[in-house]
Amino acid sequence: MSSNIYEREEVRQMFNEAGITVTDWARENGFRRADVYAVLNGRLKGSRGVGHKIFIALGLKAEPSEDNLIRRTIAGKSESSFEQEEKR
């Protein structure tokens, strides 16, 4: 993805120019249509979770750098580590 950060209205315009629906984009990128619309309409802020992932995928927010301490810590845990913690 490019390093440009866009505004919501710019992203909406890009959908129009490309002739792609939000529904199709959401499906192709593994997101729920309602969540993408919530981001575009300002109801999801993109601080964490699905909203955060959608913000990054749409170019509304930069992806955290590889040297981000929190990201490194979480990426270093295996799935089984998370599963073990949930069982506690």
N, C-alpha and C positions, 0 to 999 in steps of 0.2 A: 504494500500500500504506500501511497505517497506520504510525504511528511507534512503535507498541508493540513491545517485544522480548519474545518468549515463551520459555518453557522447553520442552524436548523433550516432557515429559509433557503440557503444555498443548496443544501442536500435535497430539499423538496424540488427545487428547480432542476437539479441534476436528474432526479427521477423523471420529471416531465420531459427533459431534453433527450434522455435515453429511451423514452417510451417504455419504461419498466414500472410495473405497479409495485407498491409497497408490499402487497401480499406475495407477489412472485419473489421479490428480493428476500423477504422474511423466510419463505419456504426454502429457497436455495441456500440460505445461510444458517438454517437450523434454529430460527427464532419464531416465536409466536407473533402473528400479525398484530395483535392487540398491544404487545409490548413495544413493537417498533413504532406504532402510532403514538403510544404513550410517551416515548422519547421525543418524537417529532413535535408533539403537542405540548411538551414541557411538563408532563405529569410524572415522568421518571427522570430523576436528576443525574443518573449515571455515576453515583458515588461508589456503588458496589453491586455485586451480583449480575443478573441478566442485563440490567440497565447499563452498567459499566461496560459489559461486553458489546452491547449494541452501539454505545457511544463510540467505542474504538473502531468497530467494524464499519460504521458510517463515516468515520473521519471527523467526528465532532470532538474527539479527545485523542491525545497522543497515547500510544501504548507505553506502559511503564518500562523504563530502561532495564537492561539485564543486570545492572549493578544495584538495583533497588533491593535493599536488605530484606524487606518483607516478602517480596516476590521470590527472592532466592531461597528464603526459609521455607516457604510453602512449596515451591517447586522441588525442593530437596526431599520432601516427605513423599513416601510412596502411598499408593492407594490403600494398602493394607494398614499403614500407620493411621490414616484417617478413620478407617473402619474400626480399628482397635480402640481408638479414642471414643468413638460413638458408642461402643458397647459398654464403656465404663459408667 
